[in-house]
Amino acid sequence: MMNRKKKKALLIAGVAAGLVLQFIGITSGVTRFRTVSGLCIGIGAMLFSLSVNRLYRLSYEKEFPQAIRQEQIELADERNIQIRSRAKSRSGDISR
């Protein structure tokens, strides 16, 4: 498992890579590489937003460790698992 500093460095690199991919996609979009341009913009936006979200989550975990522990307990609680299971089965029935 990676420590907090390595995770943070990797996520900052992900933010930078996302921005670079978006820049490449925007600047190459005016030429004949429209498909590659769209792909770069899409992957760059995804990488940027996921990395920023995870960076926020890391800072939240550091600031509120009790809330994170409570969230993990609720996620593993049997009653909540049953509720999620029933909600999935009912939404599956409705969508079919």
Helices and strands as residue ranges (DSSP letters): H 4-27, H 34-63, H 65-76, H 78-95
